[in-house]
Amino acid sequence: MKKVVPDPPALPNEPRRYMALTSNDCSIPALLIDTEAPLDVLHEAAAHRIRAAAQLLENLASDTNLHGNPALLQDFAQLCVIPLRDGCDLLDVLGRRLQEQLLS
């Protein structure tokens, strides 16, 4: 297994290769996005997370038994927030990379 070495401190306006997911709630993140991954890989990872959250929301919307339980609804909402936020982070990286390609 390849050992992952953290990036050295970046200059103020210099991007880092590995970006922490914003859904991480920790001072030392364990889940990172490789900002140099191929564009199709970034897109597929984002699409997978967004589709999973959409499917969960669709299932929740069709289940009338859950509407009377606020704690369960809150748990389902949290289950959707994490992959949606991860997908948005991936789309942000993808957008920056595409913008860089347009400008170069």
C-alpha positions, 0 to 999 in steps of 0.5 A: 500500500502506498504511504500517503504523505501530507502536503507541506504547508502551502503558500497563502494563495497556493492550492493544496493537492488534498482538500478536506471534505467540509463534512469532516468535523475534526481538526485532523481530517481523515477524508480528503479529495485528491484535487488532481484526480482525473475529471471523470473520476471527480465527476463520478464520485460527486454524482454517486454521492448526490444520487445516493442522497436523492434516492434516500430523500425519495424513499423518505418522501414516499414513506408516510410512517416516518412523518410523525417521528421528528428524531427519525426525520432528523437522522434521515436529514443528517444521512442526506447532508453528508453525501450531498456536502461531499458531492458539492465539495467534489463539484467545487474541485471539478469546477475549479479544474475546468475553469483552469483548463479554460483559462490556460 
